[in-house]
């Protein structure tokens, strides 16, 4: 049986077997000696015949009892062997419980423990090696990314992917230099997950056409694949932080703007990162927080004259902002629809206003 091959169990059985063996030998001897002593007393007593007869009977009974006790192990072994035959019998374990067998099992168990420890050490070394290789590969990737990011690109427009996995268009002026401002544009729902479609509308289109090449600023247009600037807000913030380090951006001039879905995202970024941006220009976007979240930052909110829904969500909120000491402008663009209102980004006055804040 499996438990008969365990040194701990066999050791216990060995102790039990030894104790029982001693008892089955010692007890009969004590019984016989006691009977003999009583018989000796009878012989030397005052009435030897009667005492000898009486004690002889008792001696016979004691000898029978001693014999039965002495033969108990044989009876038990026979009964166990009858109930459970072969190596499955309990008496098999008792027979295995010897000093030699216990030593043999302990040696095997120790060998197994050492082998397991050696295998564990090998596994640990392998894990450490794999971890070091993984960390090395990760550091190499980070180094490659930083090397790429630390290279000031050529003037014009290029697409990249941030360390957070956010794709974006980047536009550098004709003469990029340290201390530039940074303008971030958040697109609308029609461009979600499609970098190329961004080049056909709005701010990125004007970037690509070179409208901003003479301004001392870096222009960014990230793309939200999940169409949710709220969920991607931290990625946008991380991208901004990367560009601040890469181009030594003037932190006093970081501007956030966006159209439609991006207009909502602009309001959200101001709310989520208070005091970080120098100015905000939501275009066709609705404020999504209380007025006190938009104080102490210059805001220009543009809405097309044909956009009644955006007018209703802007007018009251901007009035509240200003009543609480804010600096918000509400500008309704004449004859502008939801798609044409983005032409405000072509206005030199708006870009100069952004950069002057």
C-alpha positions as CSV (number, residue, x, y, z in Angstrom):
1,X,0.0,0.0,0.0
2,X,1.2,3.6,-0.7
3,X,1.2,4.6,3.0
4,X,3.4,1.7,3.7
5,X,6.1,3.4,1.6
6,X,6.2,6.5,3.9
7,X,8.9,6.6,6.5
8,X,6.8,8.6,9.0
9,X,4.0,6.0,9.0
10,X,6.4,3.0,9.2
11,X,8.2,4.7,12.1
12,X,5.0,5.0,14.0
13,X,4.1,1.4,13.2
14,X,7.6,0.3,14.3
15,X,7.2,2.0,17.7
16,X,3.7,0.4,18.1
17,X,5.0,-3.0,17.1
18,X,8.0,-2.8,19.4
19,X,5.8,-1.8,22.4
20,X,3.3,-4.6,21.7
21,X,6.1,-7.1,21.3
22,X,7.6,-6.2,24.7
23,X,4.2,-6.3,26.3
24,X,3.4,-9.7,24.7
25,X,6.7,-11.1,26.1
26,X,7.0,-9.3,29.4
27,X,3.4,-9.8,30.6
28,X,3.4,-13.6,30.1
29,X,6.8,-13.8,32.0
30,X,5.4,-11.7,34.8
31,X,2.3,-14.0,35.0
32,X,4.4,-17.2,35.1
33,X,6.8,-15.8,37.7
34,X,4.0,-14.7,39.9
35,X,2.4,-18.1,39.7
36,X,5.7,-19.8,40.5
37,X,6.2,-17.5,43.5
38,X,2.7,-18.4,44.8
39,X,3.5,-22.1,44.3
40,X,6.7,-21.8,46.2
41,X,4.9,-20.1,49.1
42,X,2.4,-23.0,49.1
43,X,5.2,-25.6,49.3
44,X,6.7,-23.8,52.3
45,X,3.3,-23.1,53.9
46,X,1.7,-24.8,56.9
47,X,-0.7,-26.9,54.8
48,X,1.5,-27.9,51.7
49,X,-0.8,-30.5,50.2
50,X,-3.9,-28.4,50.1
51,X,-2.0,-25.2,49.1
52,X,0.0,-27.0,46.4
53,X,-3.2,-28.5,44.9
54,X,-4.9,-25.1,44.9
55,X,-2.0,-23.2,43.5
56,X,-1.2,-25.9,40.9
57,X,-4.6,-25.2,39.4
58,X,-4.0,-21.5,39.5
59,X,-0.5,-22.0,38.0
60,X,-2.1,-24.0,35.1
61,X,-4.5,-21.2,34.5
62,X,-1.7,-18.6,34.5
63,X,0.4,-20.6,32.1
64,X,-2.6,-20.8,29.7
65,X,-3.2,-17.1,30.0
66,X,0.5,-16.3,29.5
67,X,0.5,-18.6,26.4
68,X,-2.6,-16.9,24.9
69,X,-1.1,-13.5,25.5
70,X,2.2,-14.6,24.0
71,X,0.4,-16.0,20.9
72,X,-1.7,-12.8,20.4
73,X,0.5,-11.4,17.7
74,X,0.2,-14.6,15.7
75,X,-3.6,-14.6,16.1
76,X,-3.8,-10.9,15.0
77,X,-1.6,-11.5,12.0
78,X,-3.7,-14.5,11.0
79,X,-7.0,-12.5,11.3
80,X,-5.6,-9.5,9.3
81,X,-4.2,-11.8,6.7
82,X,-7.5,-13.5,6.4
83,X,-9.5,-10.3,6.1
84,X,-7.1,-8.5,3.7
85,X,-4.9,-10.8,1.6
86,X,-1.5,-10.1,0.1
87,X,0.3,-6.8,0.1
88,X,-3.0,-5.0,0.8
89,X,-3.2,-6.5,4.3
90,X,-2.4,-4.3,7.3
91,X,0.1,-6.9,8.6
92,X,2.1,-6.2,5.5
93,X,2.7,-2.7,6.8
94,X,3.7,-4.1,10.2
95,X,6.1,-6.5,8.6
96,X,7.6,-3.6,6.6
97,X,8.1,-1.5,9.8
98,X,11.7,-2.4,10.3
99,X,14.7,-0.2,11.1
100,X,16.3,-1.1,7.7
101,X,13.1,-0.3,5.7
102,X,12.6,3.0,7.5
103,X,16.2,4.0,6.8
104,X,15.8,3.0,3.2
105,X,12.6,5.1,2.8
106,X,14.2,8.1,4.6
107,X,17.1,8.0,2.2
108,X,14.8,7.9,-0.8
109,X,12.7,10.7,0.6
110,X,15.8,12.8,1.2
111,X,17.0,12.1,-2.3
112,X,13.6,13.1,-3.7
113,X,13.7,16.4,-1.6
114,X,17.1,17.2,-2.9
115,X,16.0,16.5,-6.5
116,X,12.9,18.7,-6.0
117,X,15.0,21.5,-4.5
118,X,17.5,21.2,-7.4
119,X,14.6,21.4,-9.9
120,X,13.1,24.3,-8.1
121,X,16.5,26.1,-8.2
122,X,16.7,25.5,-11.9
123,X,13.1,26.8,-12.4
124,X,14.0,29.9,-10.3
125,X,17.1,30.5,-12.3
126,X,15.1,30.1,-15.5
127,X,12.5,32.5,-14.3
128,X,15.1,35.1,-13.2
129,X,16.8,34.7,-16.6
130,X,13.5,35.1,-18.4
131,X,12.6,38.2,-16.3
132,X,16.0,39.7,-17.0
133,X,15.6,39.1,-20.7
134,X,12.1,40.5,-20.6
135,X,13.3,43.6,-18.8
136,X,16.2,44.0,-21.2
137,X,13.9,43.8,-24.2
138,X,11.5,46.3,-22.5
139,X,14.4,48.7,-21.8
140,X,15.6,48.4,-25.4
141,X,12.1,49.2,-26.7
142,X,11.9,52.2,-24.3
143,X,15.3,53.3,-25.5
144,X,14.3,53.0,-29.1
145,X,11.1,55.0,-28.5
146,X,13.0,57.7,-26.6
147,X,15.7,57.9,-29.2
148,X,12.9,58.3,-31.8
149,X,11.1,60.9,-29.7
150,X,14.3,62.8,-28.9
151,X,14.9,63.5,-32.6
152,X,13.3,66.7,-33.7
153,X,11.4,65.9,-36.8
154,X,11.5,67.7,-40.1
155,X,9.1,70.7,-40.4
156,X,5.7,69.6,-41.7
157,X,3.3,66.8,-40.8
158,X,4.1,63.3,-39.7
159,X,2.1,60.5,-37.9
160,X,3.4,58.7,-34.8
161,X,2.2,56.5,-32.0
162,X,2.7,57.5,-28.3
163,X,4.1,55.3,-25.6
164,X,0.5,54.9,-24.4
165,X,-0.5,53.4,-27.8
166,X,-2.3,56.6,-29.0
167,X,-1.8,57.4,-32.7
168,X,-1.5,61.1,-33.5
169,X,-0.5,63.6,-36.2
170,X,2.2,66.1,-35.4
171,X,2.9,69.3,-37.2
172,X,6.2,71.2,-36.7
173,X,6.7,74.8,-37.9
174,X,9.3,75.8,-40.5
175,X,11.8,76.7,-37.8
176,X,11.2,74.4,-34.7
177,X,13.1,75.5,-31.7
178,X,13.2,75.2,-27.9
179,X,10.4,76.9,-25.8
180,X,7.6,76.5,-28.4
181,X,4.0,76.5,-27.4
182,X,1.8,73.4,-27.8
183,X,-1.7,73.2,-29.3
184,X,-3.6,70.0,-29.1
185,X,-6.7,69.3,-31.2
186,X,-9.3,66.6,-30.4
187,X,-11.3,65.4,-33.4
188,X,-15.0,64.6,-33.8
189,X,-16.8,61.3,-33.9
190,X,-16.5,60.9,-37.7
191,X,-12.7,60.4,-37.5
192,X,-12.6,57.8,-34.6
193,X,-10.0,55.1,-35.3
194,X,-9.2,56.5,-38.8
195,X,-6.0,58.6,-39.0
196,X,-6.4,59.2,-42.8
197,X,-9.9,60.6,-42.5
198,X,-8.6,63.3,-40.1
199,X,-6.7,64.8,-43.0
200,X,-9.9,65.6,-44.9
201,X,-11.6,67.7,-42.2
202,X,-11.1,70.4,-39.7
203,X,-7.9,71.3,-37.9
204,X,-5.6,68.4,-39.2
205,X,-6.6,69.3,-42.7
206,X,-5.4,72.9,-42.1
207,X,-2.2,71.6,-40.4
208,X,-1.5,69.5,-43.5
209,X,-2.1,72.4,-45.8
210,X,0.5,74.4,-43.9
211,X,-1.7,77.1,-42.3
212,X,0.4,77.0,-39.2
213,X,3.9,76.7,-40.5
214,X,4.9,80.2,-39.4
215,X,3.8,80.0,-35.8
216,X,6.2,79.1,-33.0
217,X,4.2,76.1,-31.9
218,X,3.9,72.4,-32.1
219,X,0.5,71.2,-33.3
220,X,-0.9,67.8,-32.2
221,X,-3.9,65.9,-33.4
222,X,-4.4,62.5,-31.5
223,X,-6.9,59.9,-32.6
224,X,-9.3,58.1,-30.2
225,X,-9.9,54.6,-31.6
226,X,-12.6,53.9,-28.9
227,X,-14.4,57.3,-29.8
228,X,-14.3,58.5,-26.2
229,X,-12.1,61.4,-25.2
230,X,-13.1,60.9,-21.6
231,X,-11.6,57.4,-21.5
232,X,-8.6,58.5,-23.4
233,X,-8.0,61.6,-21.4
234,X,-5.1,60.1,-19.5
235,X,-3.5,59.0,-22.8
236,X,-3.8,62.5,-24.2
237,X,-2.2,63.9,-21.0
238,X,0.6,61.4,-21.3
239,X,1.2,62.4,-24.9
240,X,1.3,66.1,-23.9
241,X,3.9,65.3,-21.2
242,X,6.0,63.4,-23.8
243,X,6.0,66.4,-26.1
244,X,6.8,68.8,-23.3
245,X,10.0,66.9,-22.6
246,X,10.8,66.1,-26.2
247,X,10.6,69.7,-27.5
248,X,11.2,71.6,-24.2
249,X,7.7,73.1,-24.6
250,X,6.9,76.3,-22.7
251,X,4.5,75.0,-20.1
252,X,2.9,78.4,-19.8
253,X,1.5,78.0,-23.3
254,X,-0.3,74.6,-23.6
255,X,-3.6,75.0,-25.4
256,X,-6.4,72.5,-25.8
257,X,-9.1,72.6,-28.5
258,X,-11.5,70.3,-30.3
259,X,-14.6,70.0,-32.5
260,X,-17.9,68.2,-31.7
261,X,-16.9,65.1,-29.8
262,X,-13.6,66.8,-29.4
263,X,-15.3,70.0,-28.2
264,X,-16.8,67.9,-25.4
265,X,-13.4,66.4,-24.9
266,X,-11.9,69.9,-24.6
267,X,-14.3,70.9,-21.8
268,X,-13.6,67.5,-20.1
269,X,-9.8,68.0,-20.3
270,X,-10.1,71.4,-18.6
271,X,-12.3,69.9,-15.9
272,X,-10.0,66.9,-15.4
273,X,-6.7,68.8,-15.4
274,X,-7.5,72.2,-13.8
275,X,-4.7,74.7,-14.0
276,X,-2.7,72.7,-16.6
277,X,-3.8,74.4,-19.8
278,X,-3.2,78.1,-20.6
279,X,-6.3,78.3,-22.8
280,X,-9.2,76.2,-24.2
281,X,-11.1,76.6,-27.4
282,X,-14.1,74.1,-27.6
283,X,-15.8,74.3,-31.0
284,X,-19.4,72.8,-31.0
285,X,-18.9,71.2,-27.6
286,X,-21.0,71.2,-24.4
287,X,-19.6,71.9,-20.9
288,X,-19.9,68.7,-18.8
289,X,-19.1,70.0,-15.3
290,X,-20.1,72.8,-12.9
291,X,-19.1,76.4,-13.7
292,X,-16.5,76.6,-10.9
293,X,-14.4,73.9,-12.8
294,X,-13.8,76.3,-15.6
295,X,-12.5,79.4,-13.8
296,X,-9.0,80.9,-14.1
297,X,-8.5,79.8,-17.7
298,X,-9.3,81.8,-20.8
299,X,-12.0,80.0,-22.9
300,X,-13.4,80.7,-26.3
301,X,-16.4,78.6,-27.1
302,X,-17.5,78.6,-30.8
303,X,-20.9,77.5,-32.0
304,X,-22.3,77.7,-35.5
305,X,-25.5,79.8,-35.9
306,X,-27.2,76.7,-37.3
307,X,-26.4,74.7,-34.1
308,X,-29.3,75.3,-31.8
309,X,-28.5,72.4,-29.5
310,X,-24.9,73.5,-28.9
311,X,-26.1,77.1,-28.3
312,X,-28.5,76.0,-25.6
313,X,-25.8,74.1,-23.7
314,X,-23.3,76.9,-23.9
315,X,-25.0,80.2,-23.3
316,X,-26.2,79.6,-19.7
317,X,-23.1,77.8,-18.6
318,X,-20.7,80.5,-19.9
319,X,-22.8,83.1,-18.2
320,X,-22.4,81.2,-14.9
321,X,-18.6,81.0,-15.5
322,X,-18.3,84.7,-16.0
323,X,-20.6,85.5,-13.1
324,X,-18.2,83.5,-10.8
325,X,-15.2,85.5,-12.1
326,X,-14.2,83.3,-15.1
327,X,-12.9,84.4,-18.4
328,X,-15.1,82.7,-21.0
329,X,-16.3,84.0,-24.4
330,X,-19.3,82.6,-26.2
331,X,-19.0,83.2,-29.9
332,X,-21.8,82.3,-32.4
333,X,-20.3,82.1,-35.9
334,X,-22.7,83.5,-38.5
335,X,-24.0,81.3,-41.3
336,X,-22.0,78.3,-39.9
337,X,-23.2,74.7,-39.7
338,X,-21.8,71.9,-37.6
339,X,-19.3,71.0,-40.3
340,X,-18.4,74.5,-41.5
341,X,-17.9,76.1,-38.1
342,X,-14.4,74.6,-38.1
343,X,-13.2,77.2,-40.5
344,X,-12.6,79.4,-37.5
345,X,-9.3,77.5,-37.2
346,X,-8.2,79.2,-40.4
347,X,-8.4,82.6,-38.7
348,X,-5.0,84.0,-37.9
349,X,-6.5,86.0,-35.0
350,X,-7.7,82.9,-33.2
351,X,-4.3,81.2,-33.4
352,X,-2.6,84.3,-32.2
353,X,-5.1,84.5,-29.3
354,X,-4.3,80.9,-28.3
355,X,-0.6,81.6,-28.3
356,X,-0.9,84.8,-26.4
357,X,-2.6,83.2,-23.4
